[in-house]
């Protein structure tokens, strides 16, 4: 058993996951870096050298056995889990609603909803039985859970569902001192949002294309670290971190 606080970050290879991993290391967490590409996880680890400690663990969020192995390896190495950041996610191609293929829909549901559900179950089993008891789970939501983009049915539906998972698991976690919260992100600068600032930009509700302002993903990482650093008698249930000038508040 270790006195060091242990966190798992899924999707730690790039973007928000990388930023959150580095921010957690900075406040003293040892971070288990989970993602499909070992070389990218090792890059995150290298960026964290001199900041804190981490352990890269290749894991596929579309594979329940791979998810189980991630949590088993975490327990083998550290014997406890204090924070889980359910961050890994994906979107479907931006096609017309009626043209979205079932396998495209299911791929998004598997990664964005089923994987966080399974990860949360594993975290519950660990956190309820460890000493000291409890822990914190943070879900990556999205502004899409409040205002969707055109042609985003799969992504938007899963982010609405994550809000339900956050509320339900927060309620069920009370008995075990498990706090669950969510960070809803808008236009963080990551590879996933490069299309917002390239060429014509992204589709707007009126059918036009427009480039949109983004923010440094470090802002999201710092928000996750703030949530993770709270004592377990306090919880941020929902936080929105967004690019100040993105077209979200208002009618355009």
Backbone as a ProteinNet text record, in pm:
[ID]
protein_1_A
[PRIMARY]
XXXXXXXXXXXXXXXXXXXXXXXXXXXXXXXXXXXXXXXXXXXXXXXXXXXXXXXXXXXXXXXXXXXXXXXXXXXXXXXXXXXXXXXXXXXXXXXXXXXXXXXXXXXXXXXXXXXXXXXXXXXXXXXXXXXXXXXXXXXXXXXXXXXXXXXXXXXXXXXXXXXXXXXXXXXXXXXXXXXXXXXXXXXXXXXXXXXXXXXXXXXXXXXXXXXXXXXXXXXXXXXXXXXXXXXXXXXXXXXXXXXXXXXXXXXX
[TERTIARY]
84.6	0	88.1	46.5	126.1	49.1	122.4	58.6	37.3	103.3	86.2	-54.4	-114.1	-246.6	-233.2	-322.7	-316.1	-435.6	-409.2	-515.1	-501.3	-613.9	-616.9	-677.3	-611.8	-665.5	-677.9	-797.9	-815.5	-800.1	-751.5	-725.9	-614.5	-509.5	-401.2	-295.3	-317.5	-216	-199.8	-310.1	-308.4	-412	-414.1	-523.3	-555.5	-684.6	-732.6	-675.9	-669.7	-616.7	-472.5	-393	-252.9	-244.1	-321.5	-318.6	-360.6	-464.1	-510.5	-406.8	-342.7	-240	-125.9	-79.9	29.8	-12.5	-136.1	-186	-198.8	-242.4	-253.7	-116.4	-20.2	117	168.6	135.9	186.7	137.8	18.9	-33.1	-8.6	78.6	124.1	67.9	-16.8	-70.2	31.1	36.2	96.9	-13.2	10.2	-96.8	-73.4	-172.8	-174.2	-228.1	-141.9	-174.9	-231.5	-360.6	-426	-459.5	-435.7	-467.1	-422.8	-461.1	-430.3	-285.7	-223.4	-91.5	16.7	95.1	199	298	336.2	436	385.7	255.9	199.1	187.2	156.7	154.4	293.7	393.2	531.2	572.3	515.9	542.5	483.9	361.2	301.2	387.2	433.1	520	646.3	705.1	828.7	804.3	689.2	654.6	637.6	602.9	582.7	708.4	819.5	943.9	984.2	1015.9	1046.9	925	804.8	679.8	625.3	616.6	560.8	581.5	516	535.8	414.3	440	330.4	367.8	265.4	282.5	198.1	260.6	183.3	128.2	-1.2	-64.1	-150.7	-107.8	-192.2	-326.6	-434.9	-569.1	-664.1	-752.3	-850.8	-987.9	-1043.5	-1169.7	-1288.4	-1266.9	-1372.5	-1371.1	-1276.3	-1257.8	-1272.6	-1382.7	-1403.1	-1289.5	-1228.7	-1118	-996	-972.3	-860.6	-883.4	-1008.2	-1042.2	-1018	-1062.3	-1041.4	-892.8	-813.5	-669	-603.8	-655.1	-603.2	-618.2	-735.4	-758.9	-684.2	-672.2	-596.1	-448.9	-394	-253.2	-232.5	-328.1	-319.2	-314.2	-399.9	-401.1	-273.5	-223.6	-99.6	17.1	20.4	131.8	116.7	-6.1	-24	-116.8	-202.2	-286.5	-404.4	-425.9	-541.9	-567	-680.8	-715.3	-790.3	-739.3	-801.7	-884.9	-844.5	-916.1	-919.5	-1036.1	-1051.9	-1104.5	-1035.3	-1084.2	-1125	-1256.9	-1311.8	-1308.6	-1199.4	-1177	-1184.4	-1145.4	-1137.3	-1272	-1266.8	-1390.5	-1363.9	-1471	-1461.3	-1592.8	-1589.5	-1710.5	-1727.7	-1846.3	-1873.9	-1854.1	-1839.7	-1830.3	-1952.4	-1932.6	-2045.9	-2132.4	-2213	-2302.1	-2446.7	-2533.9	-2675.3	-2726.2	-2818.2	-2869.5	-2911.8	-2986	-3041.2	-2934.8	-2815.6	-2708.1	-2606.2	-2624	-2530.1	-2547.1	-2440.3	-2446.3	-2452.3	-2515.4	-2529.5	-2393.3	-2297.7	-2167	-2095.2	-2119.1	-2061.4	-2123.9	-2254.9	-2326.2	-2272.7	-2262.5	-2222.4	-2078.7	-1992	-1852.9	-1844	-1923.3	-1923.9	-1984.4	-2093.7	-2156.8	-2061.6	-1992.2	-1899.6	-1788.2	-1731.5	-1618.2	-1661.8	-1767.3	-1805.7	-1897.4	-1967.9	-2065.2	-2037.7	-2026.3	-2006.4	-1872.4	-1767.7	-1636.1	-1635.7	-1687.4	-1694.5	-1778.6	-1887	-1968.1	-1884.2	-1810.3	-1728.1	-1614.7	-1550	-1442.2	-1494.3	-1612.1	-1671.7	-1705	-1754.4	-1779.6	-1650.5	-1544.5	-1416.2	-1368.6	-1382.5	-1339.8	-1421.6	-1552.8	-1638.2	-1589	-1562.6	-1522.9	-1394.2	-1302.8	-1176.8	-1197.8	-1263.4	-1273	-1355	-1457	-1543.1	-1473	-1371.4	-1307.1	-1168.3	-1114.4	-978.3	-975.9	-858.2	-838.5	-727.9	-754.4	-884.6	-982.8	-1111.2	-1216.3	-1250.3	-1301.7	-1356.6	-1262.2	-1307	-1229.3	-1315.8	-1263.1	-1334.1	-1329.3	-1442.1	-1453.3	-1496.5	-1424.1	-1454.3	-1482.3	-1597.3	-1636.2	-1615.5	-1567.8	-1553.4	-1687.1	-1755.2	-1880.1	-1853.7	-1947.9	-1929.2	-2038.7	-2007.1	-2110	-2217.9	-2182.3	-2283	-2397.1	-2372.9	-2480.4	-2582.2	-2550.2	-2640.7	-2689.2	-2599.3	-2632.8	-2555.9	-2623	-2552.5	-2513.3	-2416.8	-2382	-2464.6	-2478.6	-2541.5	-2463.9	-2535.8	-2476	-2390	-2438.1	-2359.1	-2442.4	-2538.1	-2633.6	-2565.2	-2467.3	-2403.7	-2326.1	-2242	-2160.3	-2248.9	-2345.3	-2433.2	-2513.9	-2565	-2645.1	-2561.6	-2437.3	-2353.8	-2317.2	-2298.1	-2263.1	-2383.3	-2504.4	-2623.2	-2627.5	-2596	-2599.1	-2494.4	-2378.4	-2274.8	-2326.4	-2406.2	-2465.6	-2551.5	-2627.9	-2706.8	-2618.8	-2511.2	-2418	-2353.2	-2318.7	-2258.6	-2353.6	-2479	-2576.1	-2604.3	-2625.7	-2661.4	-2546.8	-2424.9	-2311.3	-2272.1	-2294.2	-2271.8	-2364.1	-2488.6	-2585.5	-2548.3	-2516.6	-2484	-2349.8	-2262.3	-2131.8	-2132.3	-2240.8	-2245	-2215.8	-2269	-2255.1	-2109.8	-2024.9	-1886.2	-1785.5	-1832.9	-1744.6	-1680.3	-1757.6	-1712.9	-1785.2	-1708.6	-1763.8	-1750.6	-1857.5	-1855.4	-1896	-1818	-1847.5	-1817.6	-1844.8	-1833.4	-1780	-1691.4	-1644.6	-1692.9	-1774.4	-1826.8	-1734.9	-1680.5	-1571.8	-1620.8	-1577	-1612.3	-1492.1	-1458.3	-1356.7	-1216.8	-1177.4	-1038.1	-951.2	-833.5	-742.5	-678.2	-727.8	-677	-678.7	-614.1	-623.2	-766.7	-856.2	-996.2	-1067.8	-1018	-1085.5	-1006.8	-901	-823.9	-911.4	-1013.5	-1102.1	-1175	-1183.6	-1251.9	-1176.2	-1044.9	-962.8	-896.1	-927.1	-869.8	-973	-928.9	-1016.5	-1143.5	-1259	-1385.6	-1434.8	-1373.8	-1417.2	-1520.6	-1617.6	-1717.5	-1858.4	-1948.9	-2087.2	-2157.7	-2233.2	-2314.2	-2461.6	-2546.5	-2686.8	-2760	-2714.2	-2781.5	-2727.9	-2638.9	-2587.2	-2459.2	-2414	-2288.2	-2171.1	-2050.6	-1926.6	-1854.2	-1795	-1729.1	-1615.4	-1503	-1397.7	-1440	-1399.1	-1439.9	-1317.9	-1326.4	-1218.2	-1201.9	-1076.6	-1046.9	-969	-955.8	-876.6	-768.5	-666.5	-560.2	-618	-588.7	-640.8	-586.9	-479.6	-427.9	-534.2	-623.5	-730.5	-820.2	-844.1	-925.7	-847.5	-720.5	-637.2	-632.6	-619.1	-615.5	-749.3	-860	-992.1	-1007	-960	-964.7	-880.4	-763.2	-676.8	-742.4	-812.6	-884.2	-989.9	-1068.5	-1172.3	-1110	-999.4	-933.7	-873.7	-834.5	-767.8	-860.9	-990.7	-1085.4	-1091.5	-1118.8	-1146.6	-1276.9	-1292.8	-1407.9	-1540.2	-1536.9	-1664	-1710.8	-1639.3	-1678.4	-1671.8	-1762.1	-1766.7	-1809.8	-1744	-1794.3	-1876.9	-2009.2	-2095.7	-2085.5	-2093.1	-2077.5	-1996.3	-1902.5	-1825.8	-1818.9	-1838.8	-1822	-1694.2	-1604	-1481.2	-1483.4	-1487.3	-1509.1	-1427.6	-1403.5	-1342.3	-1437.1	-1385.2	-1470.4	-1555.6	-1497.3	-1566.2	-1631.8	-1640.9	-1706.5	-1855.5	-1918.7	-2061	-2149	-2159.7	-2241.3	-2348.9	-2308.6	-2404.7	-2462.4	-2592.1	-2655.1	-2729	-2749	-2827.3	-2749	-2617	-2540.6	-2410
-119.9	0	124.7	224.4	345.2	465.6	564.1	687	785.8	761.1	847.6	833.3	944.2	937.5	892	801.1	737.5	780.4	818.3	854.3	773.3	739.7	684.1	788.7	815.2	903.9	824	809.3	742.9	846.3	800.6	894.7	991.2	940.1	1026.3	1055.6	1008.4	1022.2	1164.7	1238	1370.4	1459.9	1586.1	1677.3	1693.5	1687.3	1708.4	1603	1477.5	1371.6	1395.7	1440.5	1472.1	1591.2	1695.1	1815	1781.9	1698.7	1660.8	1575.1	1485.8	1399.9	1483.4	1580.2	1665.9	1751.4	1801.8	1884.2	1801.8	1676	1588.3	1554.4	1528.8	1503.9	1624.2	1742.2	1864.9	1881.8	1828.5	1842.4	1715.7	1626.3	1516.5	1379	1366.5	1235.2	1156.1	1026.4	934.6	894	911.7	896.6	774	687.7	576.5	629.2	631.6	688.8	578.4	586.9	483.2	535.3	453.4	487.6	374.7	384.6	275.4	276.3	393.5	405	424.8	320.1	324.2	437.7	459	562.3	701.6	725.6	855.4	867.8	756.8	757.6	784.9	725.8	749	894.7	955.8	1097.8	1182.9	1147.9	1217	1197.5	1075.1	1046.3	1131.7	1143.1	1220.1	1367.7	1419.4	1558.6	1582.4	1474.8	1486.1	1465.7	1431.7	1413.4	1543.9	1536.1	1656.3	1720.3	1674.5	1725.2	1624.1	1499.1	1395.5	1258.7	1158.8	1020.3	969.8	877.8	820.2	680	604.8	468.4	452.3	440.4	419	276.5	263.5	131.6	131.5	63.9	56.4	-8.4	53.7	3.2	51.5	-37.3	-6.5	6.6	126.2	150.2	81.1	26.9	-48.2	-196.2	-236.1	-376.7	-393.4	-453.1	-469.3	-543.8	-641.3	-715.3	-625.5	-537.3	-443.6	-343.8	-301.1	-211.4	-281.2	-405.7	-481.7	-497.2	-521.4	-537.9	-407.8	-293.5	-163.1	-145.8	-176.7	-159.1	-264.5	-385.6	-489.1	-450	-394	-353.5	-238	-146.4	-35.5	-87.9	-184.1	-240	-319.7	-391.1	-467.9	-375.7	-259.7	-167.4	-81.2	-36.1	68.9	30.9	-67	-113.8	-26.9	84.2	167.6	257.7	328	424	539.8	661.1	779.1	860.3	865.3	945.3	870.3	871.5	823.8	939.1	971.3	1069.9	995.4	979.8	915.9	1016.5	1015.7	1119.8	1071.1	946.7	899.1	913.5	958.1	974.9	988.7	981	993.2	1044.2	1087.1	1128	1046.3	1054.7	989.9	1091.8	1047.5	1142.7	1234.8	1363.3	1457.8	1442.5	1336.5	1309.3	1337.7	1345.1	1366.4	1256.9	1294.4	1203.2	1069.9	1075.3	952.4	867.2	923.1	849.4	790.5	814.9	762	610.7	538.4	391.7	338.8	223.3	164.9	136.2	87.3	57.2	184.3	296.6	424.6	470.2	457	488.9	403.9	273.2	182.6	205.7	242.8	270	387.3	491.6	608.7	572.6	497.2	455.9	369	278.2	188.7	266.8	364.5	439.7	547.5	621.3	739.6	709.3	597.4	567.6	434.2	327.1	195.9	189.5	244.1	242	318.5	442.9	509.8	433.8	369.1	287.5	174.7	103.7	-7.3	41.6	150.7	207	248.7	308.6	352.5	232.9	124.4	3.5	-48.2	-57.5	-103.7	-11.4	119.5	215.9	200.9	181.8	161.8	42.3	-68.5	-190.6	-169.7	-91.7	-64.2	34.9	146.7	257.8	223	140.2	108.3	17.6	-56.5	-155.1	-114.5	-3.7	32.3	112.9	128.8	205.7	308	439	497.1	478.8	468.2	437.4	558.5	530.4	634.9	679.2	778.5	831.6	925.3	965.1	1061.6	1016.5	1032	1001.3	1128.3	1163.8	1283	1239.5	1278.1	1242.4	1359.4	1329.8	1429.8	1442.3	1552.7	1580.1	1665.3	1749.7	1836.7	1941.8	2053.8	2153.2	2094.8	1988.1	1919.1	1863	1842.6	1795.9	1907	2029.3	2143.2	2198	2203.7	2258.8	2181.2	2092.1	2008.6	2085.4	2028.5	2076.2	2000	2054.8	1977.7	1848.9	1743.3	1615.6	1554.7	1560.1	1506.9	1416.9	1344.1	1268.4	1169.6	1095.8	993.5	1057.1	1152.9	1219	1289.5	1367.6	1443.1	1350.7	1241.5	1148.8	1087.4	1051.5	991.5	1093.2	1219	1319.2	1353.9	1351.2	1361.2	1243.3	1124.8	1005.4	1011.1	1069.3	1084.2	1169	1270.5	1350.4	1262.8	1171.3	1077.8	984.7	936.5	848.6	922.8	1049.3	1129	1140.3	1177.1	1194.3	1062.7	955.8	827.3	769.7	775.7	718.6	806	936.9	1024.1	985.3	958.1	918	782.2	686.4	552.4	548.4	645.2	648.3	707	773.9	839	742	621.5	523.1	481.8	506.2	459.1	574.4	697.1	815.2	832.6	800.6	820.1	941.6	1043.4	1166.1	1160.8	1192.2	1189.1	1326.1	1376.8	1505.8	1502.2	1613.4	1619.4	1754.8	1753.8	1878.6	1882.8	1982.5	2001.2	2098.1	2050.8	2121.3	2178.8	2300	2364.1	2422	2364.2	2418.4	2424.9	2316.8	2306.4	2276.6	2335	2314	2176	2082.3	1945.5	1900.8	1788.4	1738.2	1716.8	1681.8	1657	1783.8	1901.6	2027.2	2110.1	2053.1	2128.5	2175.6	2097.8	2135.4	2266.9	2308.5	2433.9	2556.2	2541.6	2656.6	2636.4	2525.9	2498.2	2520.6	2576.7	2593.1	2668.6	2615.7	2686.6	2675.7	2588.5	2572.4	2462.9	2484.7	2382.3	2432.3	2337	2367.6	2440.5	2545.1	2620	2580	2613.9	2574	2626.3	2740.3	2795.2	2738.4	2637.4	2572.9	2631.7	2743.6	2803	2736	2757.2	2708.5	2827.8	2804.5	2914.8	2862.1	2932.6	2902.7	2953.7	2880.6	2916.5	2933.3	3023.5	3038.9	2912.7	2885	2773.5	2824.8	2738	2771.6	2666.1	2700.1	2606.3	2492.6	2368.1	2254.3	2250.3	2325.4	2333.3	2384.3	2471.4	2523.7	2410.7	2312.7	2197.9	2108.8	2086.3	2006.8	2064.4	2196.3	2262	2249	2250.8	2233.7	2093	1993.8	1855.3	1840.4	1902.7	1895.3	1962.1	2073.8	2138.2	2044	1982.8	1890.2	1773	1720.4	1604	1635.7	1760	1798.7	1831.6	1832.4	1863.2	1751.2	1784.6	1678.7	1609.7	1484.6	1406.1	1452	1548.7	1603.7	1721.7	1749.5	1854.7	1799	1845.9	1793.8	1901.6	1906.4	1983.8	1888	1904	1812.6	1839.9	1968	2006.4	2134.7	2135.6	2255.4	2269.9	2391.1	2418	2497.7	2446	2515.7	2532	2656.1	2680.1	2797.9	2798.3	2914.5	3033.2	3142.3	3256.8	3304.8	3306.9	3367.3	3266.2	3141	3041.7	3071.1	3033.3	3061.5	2961.8	2983.8	2894.7	2973.5	3079	3162.6	3263.7	3266.9	3359	3283.4	3349	3289.9	3279.2	3291	3281.7	3211.1
0	0	0	-77.1	-88.8	-35.5	15	62	-52.8	-164.7	-280.9	-336.1	-378.6	-439.4	-584	-622.8	-753.8	-837.9	-962.2	-1055.8	-1183.9	-1245.1	-1380.4	-1472.4	-1583.2	-1686.1	-1814.7	-1866.5	-1995.7	-2106.9	-2220.8	-2329.6	-2295.8	-2231	-2181	-2286.5	-2408.2	-2513.1	-2563.2	-2573.4	-2634.7	-2567.8	-2610.2	-2580.2	-2433.3	-2402.5	-2266.2	-2171.3	-2216	-2130.5	-2092.1	-2188.7	-2158.8	-2064.6	-2091.4	-2006.7	-1863.8	-1849.5	-1715.7	-1643.9	-1717.2	-1656.7	-1600.6	-1678	-1632.8	-1514	-1517.2	-1406.7	-1278.4	-1291.5	-1174.1	-1117.8	-1206.1	-1158.8	-1080.5	-1130.2	-1068.7	-925.9	-894.3	-757.3	-673.8	-724.5	-640.8	-669.7	-771.5	-805.9	-887.4	-864.8	-960.2	-1056.7	-1186.5	-1284.9	-1371.8	-1376.7	-1470.9	-1602.8	-1703.8	-1833.9	-1922.6	-1954.2	-2033.8	-2173	-2272.7	-2410.4	-2501.7	-2628.4	-2721.4	-2769.1	-2778.1	-2841.4	-2736.1	-2714.3	-2611.7	-2635.2	-2760.2	-2787.7	-2750	-2766.2	-2728.1	-2576.3	-2509.2	-2363	-2307.9	-2371.6	-2328.4	-2351.3	-2454.8	-2478.1	-2366	-2322.7	-2208.5	-2084.1	-2063.2	-1948.2	-1952.8	-2070.9	-2085.8	-2055.1	-2099.2	-2070.6	-1920.6	-1849.1	-1705.4	-1622.5	-1686.5	-1612.7	-1544.6	-1417.9	-1342.1	-1279.5	-1320.5	-1262.5	-1162.5	-1206.6	-1120.6	-1182.9	-1127	-1168.5	-1245.7	-1338.7	-1416.3	-1461.6	-1501.9	-1551.8	-1677.3	-1794	-1916.9	-1922.5	-1951.6	-1964.8	-2090.8	-2196.4	-2316.1	-2282.8	-2327.1	-2299	-2407.4	-2449.4	-2552.2	-2486.1	-2489.1	-2421.5	-2489.7	-2608.8	-2676.5	-2638	-2552.8	-2516.1	-2365	-2318.4	-2174.1	-2104.6	-2170.7	-2109.3	-2091.9	-2188.3	-2178.5	-2065.3	-2047.3	-1936.2	-1802.5	-1791.7	-1667.7	-1637.5	-1741.9	-1723.4	-1676.3	-1722.9	-1680.2	-1529.4	-1477.4	-1333.9	-1252.7	-1306.8	-1237.3	-1227.1	-1334.1	-1332.2	-1234.8	-1229.9	-1134.7	-991.4	-961.1	-826.7	-797.9	-898.2	-879.3	-845.1	-909.5	-889.9	-765	-737.2	-635.6	-520.4	-540.9	-431.4	-396.1	-470.4	-443.8	-564	-560.7	-666.1	-601.1	-621.5	-560	-657.5	-782.7	-882.7	-1015.7	-1079.4	-1216.9	-1300.6	-1409.4	-1506	-1632.1	-1649.8	-1769.1	-1883.5	-1957.1	-2056.8	-2200.7	-2226.9	-2365.1	-2435.6	-2559.8	-2635.6	-2783.6	-2861.4	-3006	-3062.2	-3186.5	-3255.6	-3381.8	-3440	-3568	-3680.3	-3803	-3913.9	-3917.9	-3949.9	-3951.9	-4076.4	-4075.2	-4188.7	-4148	-4246.7	-4217.1	-4124	-4035.7	-3933.1	-3993.1	-4102	-4160.8	-4230.3	-4248.4	-4314.2	-4216.4	-4087	-3988	-3977.7	-4003.5	-4002.2	-3859.3	-3843.8	-3711	-3647.8	-3726.6	-3667.4	-3623.4	-3692.9	-3650.4	-3518.7	-3508.2	-3383.6	-3268.6	-3291.3	-3183.8	-3140.4	-3233.4	-3196.8	-3100.4	-3124.1	-3035.6	-2900.1	-2901.3	-2775.1	-2693.1	-2757.9	-2685.9	-2617.9	-2689	-2634.9	-2536.2	-2570.5	-2492.6	-2374.9	-2378	-2272.1	-2202.4	-2280.5	-2217.4	-2145.2	-2206.9	-2141.3	-2009	-2003.6	-1872.7	-1769.7	-1815.5	-1725	-1665.8	-1752.2	-1704.3	-1614.5	-1655	-1572.6	-1435.7	-1434.1	-1307.3	-1219.1	-1278.7	-1200.2	-1135.6	-1213.4	-1158.2	-1046.6	-1069.7	-967.7	-839.4	-853.7	-736.3	-654.2	-722.3	-651.2	-572.1	-630.3	-561.1	-447.7	-477.3	-382.2	-258.7	-273	-158.6	-57.3	-103.6	-16.5	31.1	-20	17.9	148.3	203.1	326.1	303.9	322.4	352.7	237.4	275.9	179.9	93	-25.4	-111.2	-220.8	-294.5	-404.8	-488	-601.8	-686.7	-832.6	-898.9	-1041.3	-1112.3	-1218	-1296.5	-1439.6	-1491.3	-1627.2	-1722.2	-1840.6	-1945.9	-2016.3	-1990.5	-2059.3	-2181.5	-2216.5	-2332.1	-2334.2	-2394	-2421.2	-2512.1	-2585.5	-2667.3	-2583.4	-2453.9	-2366.3	-2337.9	-2377.9	-2359.1	-2493.3	-2591.1	-2722.7	-2828.5	-2902.6	-3000.2	-3126.3	-3195.9	-3329.4	-3432.8	-3554.2	-3661.1	-3688.1	-3722.7	-3762.4	-3651.6	-3527.7	-3415.4	-3324.6	-3382.1	-3299.9	-3205.9	-3256.4	-3172.7	-3058.1	-3090.2	-2987.6	-2885.3	-2935	-2845	-2754.9	-2810.5	-2730.4	-2618.3	-2649.6	-2544.5	-2437.4	-2474.6	-2373.7	-2286.5	-2341.8	-2256.8	-2159.3	-2210	-2125.7	-2015.5	-2044.9	-1942.6	-1826.3	-1857.4	-1749.9	-1658.8	-1718.2	-1636.8	-1556.4	-1616.4	-1545	-1428.2	-1450.4	-1342.8	-1224.6	-1252.4	-1143.8	-1071.4	-1148.3	-1087.7	-1006	-1060.8	-987.3	-869.1	-880.1	-764.7	-649.9	-683.2	-580.9	-521	-607.2	-558.9	-486.3	-515.5	-451.1	-311.5	-274.1	-142.4	-28.5	-40.9	67.3	88.2	-11.5	-5	-7.2	14.6	10.6	-127.3	-230.8	-368.6	-425.3	-461.6	-518.5	-670.8	-742	-888.3	-942.4	-1035.8	-1097.5	-1245.8	-1311.2	-1457	-1499	-1599.1	-1658	-1802.9	-1834.1	-1969.2	-2043.2	-2154.1	-2222.2	-2354	-2382.5	-2508.2	-2579.9	-2696.5	-2785.8	-2723.6	-2656.5	-2612.6	-2734.3	-2738.2	-2850.5	-2839.4	-2918	-2923.1	-3069.4	-3101.5	-3238.9	-3285.2	-3191	-3224.9	-3272.6	-3230	-3266	-3367.3	-3425.5	-3524.6	-3640.6	-3673.5	-3784.6	-3759.3	-3632.1	-3599.9	-3651	-3667.3	-3706.6	-3842.6	-3910.4	-4041.4	-4151.6	-4263.6	-4379.5	-4346.1	-4390.4	-4365.9	-4221.7	-4141	-4002.2	-3988.2	-3900.6	-3868.3	-3898.4	-3918.7	-3952.3	-3837.9	-3874.3	-3779.1	-3794.9	-3696.8	-3705.4	-3829.6	-3883.8	-4002.5	-4133.4	-4121.9	-4241	-4295.2	-4240.3	-4284.3	-4214.8	-4266.9	-4207.1	-4144.3	-4029.2	-3960	-3873.7	-3874.5	-3777.6	-3640.3	-3535.2	-3399.5	-3309.2	-3211.5	-3113.9	-3029.5	-2992.3	-2902.3	-2781.3	-2681.6	-2562.7	-2544.1	-2470	-2437.4	-2352.8	-2390.5	-2314.5	-2171.9	-2143.3	-2006.6	-1909.7	-1959.6	-1873.3	-1823.4	-1909	-1868.5	-1772.2	-1804.1	-1713.9	-1573.9	-1565.6	-1434.6	-1362.4	-1437.9	-1377.1	-1320	-1395	-1346.4	-1219.9	-1219.8	-1101.7	-981.2	-1004.1	-893.9	-835.5	-923.1	-877.3	-802.2	-857.2	-796.9	-661.2	-641	-517.3	-402.4	-427.6	-320.5	-217.6	-91.4	6	-30.1	12.6	-30.6	27.9	121.7	169.9	84.7	-24.4	-118.3	-260.4	-346.6	-482.2	-580.1	-695	-808.1	-891.3	-889.5	-963.8	-1113.5	-1152.4	-1293	-1302.8	-1396.3	-1426	-1577.9	-1628.3	-1770.7	-1790.7	-1874.9	-1910.6	-2061.8	-2108.5	-2251.3	-2300.9	-2432.2	-2494	-2478.9	-2427	-2391.1	-2507.9	-2627	-2740.8	-2834.3	-2792	-2879.7	-2889.1	-3001	-3017.8	-2943	-2813.5	-2729.2	-2656.8	-2584.4	-2514	-2612.6	-2626.8	-2721.1	-2829.6	-2941.8	-3049.2	-3179	-3173.6	-3297.1	-3272.7
[MASK]
++++++++++++++++++++++++++++++++++++++++++++++++++++++++++++++++++++++++++++++++++++++++++++++++++++++++++++++++++++++++++++++++++++++++++++++++++++++++++++++++++++++++++++++++++++++++++++++++++++++++++++++++++++++++++++++++++++++++++++++++++++++++++++

